[in-house]
Structure formats: C-alpha cells, structure tokens
Amino acid sequence: MDIQRRLDRQTALVPVFFDAEVFAAVRGLIRRQVIDPQQGQQALFVFRRIRVRRVAVRPLIAEAFAVRDRFSPYDAFYAIVARLTEAILITTDRGLARAADGYCKVDYVALS
C-alpha cells in the first residue's frame, strides 16, 4: 500500500515542526531544479489536504536527548511520537528506518 492511501485513511501524528520541514523539502527540490516552482506550489497545495495532528516537542526534549546518538535531532521527534503513541513510523529514509528498528514500529517505503 502506498503512502498516499495510508494518509487518506487516518490522521498522521507529526512533530509541530512538520510543516516547516515539508516547505524546506519542496524549496530544496525547486532550488536543485528537480521540480519547477509550479510543481512545488502544487505539492504544497496537496500537502494542505493531508490530515495531520501536530504534537508539541517541548515535552519530548528529555527523551530526544536520551536518544541523541541514535537519531538526528529532527528524526528523534518523529520516532518518539511513534513510540509513545504506538503508531507506525512510515518513512522513505532508509537510515531513519534502520535507527528506529527496535525503538518503535517502523515501516520503510522505498520510493521508485
């Protein structure tokens, strides 16, 4: 099952900074000329339709510090949110999937 179908069926839990990360990723794709500005704008329009519940990161700082050698600073919060809510961390990042294995439920999705 692809990521889009999973997101259509439920509300994703994400750290509060998720929107900024999505914007940064789209901006980076435009700057590297992987997509053009119109495609970037369309991607952000589609992104707005995804149901997400933003989770505050401040209460998770101590745990993020505890796993600082396992995860990057931002990835730590995604993994912590997944672990605490017993959700599945769905990622296209192979490194994050490896780091999360055994810490929380994780599902690596390879992009074609």
N, C-alpha and C positions, 0 to 999 in steps of 0.2 A: 504494500500500500504506500502511495506516495505521501509526501509531507502535506501537500495541499488538502488531501482528503482527511487526514488526521486533524488538521486545524479546522476544517469545516465542521467537524463533529463535536468539538469541545472548545472550551476556553483554555488557552495556554496560560501557564503561570510563568512570569518573567521578572527579572530584577527591574527596578524602576528605571534604570538607565537604558533599557532595551531600545527605546525609540531613537535615542542618540546614536546607538551602535548601528541600527538599520540605516539611518541617514548617512553616517560616516561610510558605511559599506557601499551604498549607492553612489555617493560622491566619489569614492575611490575608483569605482568602475567607470564613471564618466571621465575622470581625470586620466585614467590609463587607456581611455578610448575603447574600452570593452563594450560599452553601450553608449548611445548618444544621449544628450540631455532630455529629449522627448521620451526615450525609453526609461530613463531614470525617473522622470515625473510620473510616468505610467506605473512603474514599480511602486512608487510611494503611494499612489492612489490605491493600488491593490492592497498594499500593506495596511492601509487605514481600515479595510474591511475585516481584517483578522481580529477575532475576539481574543483579547489578552487581559489578564488581571496582573497588574503591576504590584510587585512585592517590595516593600521597603528593605533596603540593605543595611541600614544602620544597626538594627538588632542582630545582624548576622556577622558583624565585623570580627567578633572574637573567634568564631568558628573559621572565618576566612583566614585569619591569622594562623590558626592551628593547621590549616591545610596549605599554607603558603608555598611549600616546597613541592606540592603535588599538582597545583593548578596555577595558571596565570591569574593575576588579580581579578579580571573580569569573569573568567571562566569559573572561578571558585564560587561565585554567587549563583550561577546557573546550576551548578552541581549541588550546592547547599539547598537551594529551593527545591530541587527534585528530591533530594534525600529526605528533607523534613516533611514534605507533602506526600511522600511515597509515590511520586509521579515518575514517569519515564522521561529521562533527558534524551531528547531527539536531537542529534547533531550531524552535520556534514563534515565536522572537523575530526579527522582520524586521531589526532593527538589528544584531543579532549575526550574522545570515546575511550581511548586506552587509559588515560589518567582516571576517568570516572569508574572504570570497571572495578567492581568490588566496593566502591564507595556509595554508589547509588545505582538505580536501574538505568541502563543506558541502551540506546538503540542508534547505531551508526547507519546513516543513509548515504550511500555513495551517489554523487551527482554524475550524470552521464556526460 
